[in-house]
Amino acid sequence: MKKLLIAAIFALPMLAHAHGDVFEMTEMSVSEALRKFQTEETTSTIQAYRGVRAWPSGAEIKVRVYYGAQDSFLYSCEMDHATGAEEKIVCQKN
């Protein structure tokens, strides 16, 4: 329990540093992952969409997009600091 508490103390500030809270970052990550899913996948894959799940993982947010009977894509999302004044979420499909 003590180790879990210590891990949370160090992990959550990394996510929240200048980006709002973990809830806001998760919401932005889900939106970006779904945008990528809709623009990069085939029409049949998009029509087979079933749902989404997201969770914090270190300094990233993981987003799993479910489609078809048992298929899914996993996206790793994080803040992009290279865009200058406007920070945005960038997701990579794993």
C-alpha positions in Angstrom: 0.0 0.0 0.0 2.8 2.4 0.9 4.5 1.7 -2.5 1.3 2.3 -4.4 0.8 5.7 -2.6 4.4 6.7 -3.4 4.0 5.7 -7.0 0.7 7.8 -7.2 2.4 10.8 -5.7 5.1 10.8 -8.4 2.9 9.7 -11.4 0.0 12.1 -11.1 2.0 15.3 -11.1 3.8 14.2 -14.3 0.4 13.9 -16.0 -1.0 17.1 -14.5 2.1 19.3 -15.1 0.8 22.4 -17.1 -1.9 20.3 -18.7 -4.8 20.5 -16.4 -5.8 17.4 -14.5 -5.7 13.7 -15.5 -9.4 13.8 -16.3 -9.0 16.6 -18.8 -6.0 14.9 -20.4 -8.0 11.6 -20.6 -10.9 13.3 -22.3 -8.6 15.0 -24.8 -6.8 11.7 -25.5 -10.0 9.9 -26.2 -11.1 12.6 -28.6 -7.8 12.5 -30.5 -7.7 8.7 -30.6 -11.2 8.6 -32.0 -10.4 11.3 -34.6 -7.4 9.2 -35.8 -9.5 6.1 -35.8 -12.1 7.8 -38.0 -9.6 9.3 -40.4 -7.1 6.5 -40.8 -9.2 3.3 -40.8 -11.4 1.7 -43.5 -15.1 2.4 -43.7 -15.9 -1.2 -42.7 -13.7 -0.9 -39.6 -15.3 2.4 -38.6 -18.8 0.9 -39.0 -17.8 -2.0 -36.7 -16.9 0.5 -33.9 -18.1 -0.9 -30.5 -16.6 1.3 -27.8 -13.6 2.9 -26.2 -11.6 2.5 -22.9 -8.9 4.9 -21.5 -6.6 4.9 -18.6 -3.5 6.8 -17.4 -0.2 5.0 -17.8 2.8 6.9 -16.5 3.1 10.2 -18.4 0.8 8.9 -21.2 -2.9 8.1 -21.6 -3.7 4.7 -23.2 -6.8 4.6 -25.3 -8.2 1.3 -26.6 -10.8 1.5 -29.4 -12.9 -1.6 -29.9 -14.4 -2.7 -33.2 -15.7 -5.9 -34.7 -16.3 -9.1 -32.7 -13.0 -9.0 -30.7 -10.7 -6.6 -32.4 -9.2 -3.4 -31.0 -6.5 -0.8 -31.6 -4.4 0.6 -28.8 -3.3 4.3 -28.9 -0.6 5.9 -26.7 -1.3 9.6 -26.2 0.7 12.4 -24.7 1.1 16.2 -24.8 3.1 17.5 -27.8 5.3 20.4 -26.5 6.9 21.1 -29.9 4.0 23.0 -31.3 4.9 26.3 -29.7 2.4 28.2 -27.7 -0.5 25.8 -28.3 -0.1 22.4 -26.7 -2.1 19.5 -28.1 -2.5 15.8 -27.5 -0.7 13.5 -30.0 -1.7 9.8 -30.3 0.3 7.0 -31.8 -1.3 3.6 -32.7 0.7 0.8 -31.2 
